[in-house]
Amino acid sequence: MKAGFNHSGSQRYKCGECQRAYTPEAKEKGYTKETRMLALRMYVEGNSQRSIARILKISPQSVSNWINTYVSKLPPAPVPQKPKVAELDELYTFLKRKKTKSTS
């Protein structure tokens, strides 16, 4: 006989002999991998976490968790070496030695 639904929305049944509740075909709990990857792509494109949550109708905390999980799996960013030659802008020296004074 039927015994309600579990948290993922699957039908639960109760055994008539031992009175144990069970779910023969449980639905997978959570969001699909496609939804997660879509949220990550939207974030990379510049959408905010809250706008992604509104568009996909999911929790903003879920979006934040997916981003943090994805970032933690990325390899560390390479550290650039110190430059041997640096170029300076000529504008600084021009303004410092300007021949005419400003009238203001």
C-alpha positions as CSV (number, residue, x, y, z in Angstrom):
1,M,0.0,0.0,0.0
2,K,1.1,3.6,-0.6
3,A,2.9,5.5,2.2
4,G,3.4,9.0,0.9
5,F,6.4,10.5,-0.9
6,N,10.1,10.8,0.0
7,H,12.1,14.1,-0.2
8,S,12.9,13.7,-3.9
9,G,9.3,13.2,-4.8
10,S,9.3,9.5,-5.3
11,Q,6.3,7.4,-4.3
12,R,6.9,5.3,-1.1
13,Y,5.2,2.0,-0.3
14,K,4.6,0.1,2.9
15,C,4.9,-3.7,3.2
16,G,1.7,-5.3,4.4
17,E,3.6,-8.0,6.4
18,C,6.6,-6.3,8.0
19,Q,5.2,-2.7,7.9
20,R,8.5,-1.4,6.4
21,A,8.5,1.5,4.1
22,Y,10.4,1.3,0.8
23,T,10.8,3.1,-2.5
24,P,11.2,0.8,-5.5
25,E,12.3,3.4,-8.1
26,A,13.8,6.4,-6.3
27,K,14.4,9.6,-8.2
28,E,17.8,11.1,-8.1
29,K,18.0,13.9,-5.6
30,G,19.4,17.2,-6.6
31,Y,20.0,19.0,-9.9
32,T,21.3,17.5,-13.2
33,K,24.8,18.0,-14.4
34,E,23.5,20.0,-17.3
35,T,21.9,22.5,-14.9
36,R,25.2,22.8,-12.9
37,M,27.3,23.4,-16.0
38,L,24.8,25.9,-17.4
39,A,25.1,27.9,-14.1
40,L,28.9,27.8,-14.3
41,R,28.8,29.0,-17.9
42,M,26.5,31.8,-17.0
43,Y,28.8,32.8,-14.1
44,V,31.8,32.8,-16.4
45,E,29.9,35.0,-18.9
46,G,29.4,37.6,-16.2
47,N,26.0,36.9,-14.6
48,S,25.8,37.4,-10.9
49,Q,25.0,34.4,-8.7
50,R,21.6,35.8,-7.7
51,S,20.6,36.4,-11.3
52,I,21.6,32.8,-12.2
53,A,19.5,31.5,-9.3
54,R,16.5,33.6,-10.4
55,I,16.8,32.5,-14.1
56,L,17.2,28.8,-13.3
57,K,14.8,28.9,-10.3
58,I,17.3,27.4,-7.9
59,S,18.8,28.5,-4.6
60,P,21.6,31.1,-4.8
61,Q,23.5,29.1,-2.2
62,S,23.5,26.1,-4.6
63,V,25.0,28.3,-7.3
64,S,27.7,29.5,-4.9
65,N,28.5,25.9,-3.8
66,W,28.8,24.7,-7.4
67,I,31.2,27.6,-8.2
68,N,33.3,27.0,-5.2
69,T,33.5,23.2,-5.9
70,Y,34.5,23.9,-9.5
71,V,37.2,26.4,-8.6
72,S,38.7,24.1,-5.9
73,K,39.3,21.5,-8.7
74,L,41.1,23.9,-11.0
75,P,45.0,23.7,-11.1
76,P,46.8,26.6,-9.4
77,A,47.4,29.6,-11.6
78,P,51.0,30.0,-12.8
79,V,52.9,32.7,-11.1
80,P,54.6,35.1,-13.6
81,Q,58.3,35.6,-13.4
82,K,59.8,39.0,-12.5
83,P,60.4,41.1,-15.6
84,K,64.1,41.8,-16.5
85,V,63.3,45.0,-18.4
86,A,60.6,47.5,-17.4
87,E,59.4,50.3,-19.6
88,L,58.4,53.6,-18.0
89,D,56.0,56.1,-19.4
90,E,57.4,59.3,-20.8
91,L,54.4,61.4,-19.6
92,Y,55.7,61.6,-16.1
93,T,59.0,63.1,-17.1
94,F,57.2,65.5,-19.5
95,L,54.9,66.8,-16.8
96,K,57.6,67.1,-14.3
97,R,59.8,69.4,-16.6
98,K,57.0,71.4,-18.2
99,K,58.4,74.8,-19.3
100,T,55.2,76.8,-19.0
101,K,53.3,77.1,-15.7
102,S,49.5,76.4,-15.5
103,T,47.3,79.5,-15.3
104,S,44.8,78.0,-13.0
